[in-house]
Structures are given as structure tokens and as C-alpha cells.
Amino acid sequence: PALIDDVDAGPVDEDGLFHLINAVRGAGSTLLLTARRFPSAWGVRLPDLASRLKAAATVEIHEPDDHLLAGVITKLFADRQVEVEPHVVQYLVRRIERSLATAMRVVERLDRTALERKTPITRALAAETVSAMDEGQGEFEI
């Protein structure tokens, strides 16, 4: 299997992608492409590549709902062996951007800050972290 993440992040090497698709197909393997836009919006000029992309299955993954985001945040804390009260998780769910990347950044920053201060992760610390994230436009300035 092969994976190309964020294939539409920059200019697409159309010849390279076309040959990769053919090589993967010829090997009887699979190829997963991730992108922010559907292939039809990439502006592909190579007709054979456009045809291959049009024939491929596409799936849109939506932002996580409250239940999923709470579960992800809880698991991210558990992966770090950190116990956090459910009301703190719910506070974060209501206030952070609905993306897994943001959840990962918030959990990492909360864990690091709590370790530095030698304090548990509380709602107040969560509020401080979210506020710093908002003020820093995605960057943490605690």
C-alpha cells in the first residue's frame, strides 16, 4: 500500500502521480491520497490522470461531532497517562476548533503546562490554554 498525504498542498506532479497510480495498480496494491479538495478541483491537465482520478472512489471526512471529539480528547489524555475530569473535556469540546489536529495541540500543551507547573489539568488551566491559543491565532503563548 502507498499513501500520499495532502496531495493538493502544492503543485501536483501530474506525470509522477499518473505513473505512481499505474505502478500501484500493476502491483495489485492500493493507493490512498488525502487532500483538502476533491480531485476535480485540482486543475489536472493530463487527460489520463484526470480519468484515473475521476474513476477513483472519493470520501469526504467531516469535522468530528461533540461525542467523537470528547472521545478523542479523552484518549489523547489517556495516551499520556493523564486523568482529566469529564467537565474539563466538555469545556474543551465547546471551545476549541473542531479538528483532530487542534485537539492534539491542546492536549499536548495542557499536559506540558501542567507538568511544568506541577498542577493537575483543571478547567481554569484549560480556559487559559484556549484563550492563549485564540490570542496567538493557533499558537500557544502561555
C-alpha positions in Angstrom: 0.0 0.0 0.0 1.0 3.6 -0.6 -0.1 6.9 0.9 0.3 10.5 -0.3 -0.9 12.9 2.4 -2.1 16.4 1.4 -1.6 15.7 -2.3 -3.1 19.1 -3.2 -0.9 21.1 -0.8 1.2 22.3 -3.7 1.5 21.8 -7.4 0.6 18.3 -8.4 3.3 16.4 -10.3 0.8 15.0 -12.8 3.2 12.7 -14.6 4.6 11.4 -11.4 1.2 10.8 -9.9 -0.1 9.1 -13.1 2.9 6.7 -13.1 2.5 6.0 -9.4 -1.1 5.1 -9.9 -0.2 2.8 -12.7 2.6 1.2 -10.7 0.4 0.6 -7.7 -2.3 -0.8 -9.8 0.1 -3.0 -11.7 1.4 -4.4 -8.4 -2.1 -5.2 -7.3 -1.7 -2.8 -4.4 -3.6 0.2 -3.1 -3.0 3.9 -3.0 -4.6 6.4 -0.6 -4.5 10.1 -1.4 -5.6 12.7 1.1 -6.4 16.2 0.1 -8.4 19.2 1.3 -10.2 19.4 -2.0 -11.8 16.9 -4.3 -9.6 15.8 -7.3 -11.9 17.6 -9.7 -10.8 20.9 -8.1 -7.1 20.3 -8.6 -7.0 21.6 -12.1 -5.4 18.5 -13.6 -4.4 18.9 -17.2 -3.2 15.4 -18.1 -6.2 13.7 -19.5 -5.2 10.2 -18.5 -4.6 11.3 -14.9 -7.9 13.1 -14.8 -9.6 9.9 -16.0 -7.9 7.8 -13.3 -8.8 10.3 -10.6 -12.4 10.6 -11.8 -12.7 6.8 -11.6 -11.3 6.6 -8.0 -13.6 6.4 -5.0 -13.7 9.6 -3.0 -14.8 10.1 0.6 -15.3 13.3 2.5 -14.5 13.2 6.2 -16.4 15.8 8.2 -15.3 17.5 11.3 -15.9 15.5 14.5 -19.1 15.9 16.4 -19.2 16.6 20.2 -19.2 12.9 21.1 -16.3 11.9 18.9 -14.2 15.0 19.8 -14.8 14.3 23.5 -13.7 10.7 23.0 -10.6 11.7 21.0 -9.6 14.3 23.7 -10.1 11.7 26.4 -8.0 9.1 24.5 -5.2 11.7 23.9 -5.0 12.4 27.6 -5.1 8.7 28.4 -2.3 8.0 25.9 -0.3 10.5 28.1 -1.4 8.7 31.2 -3.2 11.9 32.4 -6.6 11.8 34.1 -8.8 14.7 33.4 -12.3 15.3 34.8 -15.1 15.0 32.2 -16.2 18.6 32.8 -12.8 19.7 31.6 -13.1 17.6 28.4 -16.6 19.1 27.8 -15.2 22.6 28.3 -12.6 21.9 25.6 -15.1 20.4 23.2 -17.3 23.5 23.4 -14.4 25.9 22.9 -11.7 24.5 20.5 -11.7 24.3 16.8 -13.4 21.1 15.6 -10.3 19.4 14.3 -8.2 16.4 15.5 -5.0 18.4 14.9 -6.3 21.2 17.3 -7.3 18.6 19.9 -3.8 17.1 19.7 -2.1 20.5 20.1 -4.4 21.5 23.0 -3.8 18.2 24.9 -0.1 18.4 24.3 0.1 22.0 25.6 -2.1 21.3 28.6 0.0 18.3 29.6 3.2 20.2 29.2 1.9 23.2 31.1 0.5 21.1 34.0 3.9 19.2 34.2 5.8 22.5 34.3 3.6 23.9 37.0 3.2 20.6 38.8 -0.6 21.1 38.9 -3.5 19.0 37.6 -5.3 19.9 34.4 -8.3 21.9 35.6 -11.0 23.9 33.8 -9.1 27.1 34.7 -5.9 25.8 33.0 -8.0 24.7 30.0 -9.5 28.2 29.8 -6.1 29.8 30.0 -4.8 27.5 27.3 -7.7 28.0 24.9 -7.5 31.8 25.5 -3.8 31.8 24.7 -4.5 29.8 21.6 -7.1 32.2 20.4 -4.9 35.2 21.1 -2.0 33.6 19.3 -4.1 32.7 16.3 -3.4 29.0 16.8 0.0 29.4 18.6 0.3 29.0 22.3 1.8 31.9 24.2 1.4 30.7 27.8 
